[in-house]
Amino acid sequence: MVSRLSEITGKEVFTEDGAHVGSVDDVVIDPETGKVTGILIGNVEESFWKRVGVDKSKGINVPYRAVKSVGDIVILKNIVYSARAAAP
């Protein structure tokens, strides 16, 4: 369990089916409510970009509602579908 936001930075990120996505670069917080609204994922695997059919980018801003769990690693739910939907 993560008790401080700083503890999530650097954790490896995987999809529900075990595909490695990258690592957490930062946490996005709504300044008005103080709630976590997303995570920024960097060092994204090239194989992940190919899998979702999106041109390679520097990183991903994932809404926190797409995070299934945070522990030793971060697990995302349905990230493939979300990334495809966001593609131009």
C-alpha positions as CSV (number, residue, x, y, z in Angstrom):
1,M,0.0,0.0,0.0
2,V,1.2,3.5,-0.8
3,S,0.9,6.0,2.0
4,R,2.7,8.9,0.3
5,L,2.3,10.2,-3.2
6,S,6.1,10.4,-3.6
7,E,6.2,6.6,-3.1
8,I,4.4,5.9,-6.4
9,T,7.0,7.8,-8.5
10,G,9.3,5.3,-10.2
11,K,7.0,2.3,-9.8
12,E,6.7,0.0,-12.9
13,V,3.3,0.1,-14.7
14,F,1.6,-2.9,-16.2
15,T,-1.7,-3.7,-17.9
16,E,-4.1,-6.2,-16.4
17,D,-2.9,-8.8,-18.8
18,G,0.7,-8.3,-17.8
19,A,2.1,-6.1,-20.6
20,H,4.8,-3.7,-19.3
21,V,3.8,-0.1,-20.1
22,G,6.6,2.0,-18.5
23,S,7.2,3.7,-15.1
24,V,5.4,6.4,-13.2
25,D,7.1,9.8,-13.7
26,D,4.7,11.9,-11.7
27,V,1.2,12.2,-10.1
28,V,-1.4,14.7,-11.3
29,I,-3.4,16.4,-8.6
30,D,-6.5,18.7,-8.9
31,P,-5.4,21.9,-7.1
32,E,-9.0,22.7,-6.1
33,T,-9.9,19.3,-4.5
34,G,-6.5,17.9,-3.7
35,K,-7.5,14.6,-5.3
36,V,-5.3,12.6,-7.5
37,T,-6.6,12.8,-11.1
38,G,-4.0,10.9,-13.0
39,I,-0.5,9.5,-13.3
40,L,2.2,10.4,-15.9
41,I,3.9,7.4,-17.3
42,G,7.3,7.8,-18.9
43,N,9.8,5.4,-20.5
44,V,6.9,3.8,-22.3
45,E,7.8,0.5,-24.0
46,E,8.0,0.7,-27.8
47,S,6.1,-2.6,-27.9
48,F,3.3,-1.0,-26.0
49,W,2.9,1.8,-28.6
50,K,2.8,-0.9,-31.4
51,R,0.3,-2.9,-29.5
52,V,-2.2,-0.1,-29.1
53,G,-1.5,1.3,-32.6
54,V,-0.5,4.8,-31.4
55,D,2.5,6.7,-32.8
56,K,5.4,6.7,-30.3
57,S,5.2,9.6,-27.9
58,K,7.3,10.7,-24.9
59,G,4.7,9.5,-22.3
60,I,1.1,8.9,-21.3
61,N,-1.2,10.9,-19.0
62,V,-3.5,8.2,-17.6
63,P,-6.7,9.2,-15.7
64,Y,-6.6,7.8,-12.2
65,R,-9.9,6.0,-12.8
66,A,-7.9,3.8,-15.2
67,V,-5.6,2.6,-12.3
68,K,-6.7,-0.7,-11.0
69,S,-4.3,-1.0,-8.1
70,V,-1.1,0.4,-6.6
71,G,1.3,-1.7,-4.6
72,D,4.8,-2.9,-5.5
73,I,3.7,-2.1,-9.1
74,V,0.9,-0.2,-10.7
75,I,-1.7,-2.1,-12.7
76,L,-3.9,-0.3,-15.2
77,K,-7.3,-1.5,-16.4
78,N,-8.3,-1.5,-20.1
79,I,-5.4,0.8,-21.0
80,V,-5.3,-0.6,-24.5
81,Y,-8.8,0.5,-25.3
82,S,-8.3,3.9,-23.7
83,A,-5.1,4.6,-25.7
84,R,-6.8,3.5,-29.0
85,A,-9.8,5.8,-28.2
86,A,-7.5,8.8,-27.6
87,A,-5.5,8.3,-30.8
88,P,-6.1,10.8,-33.6
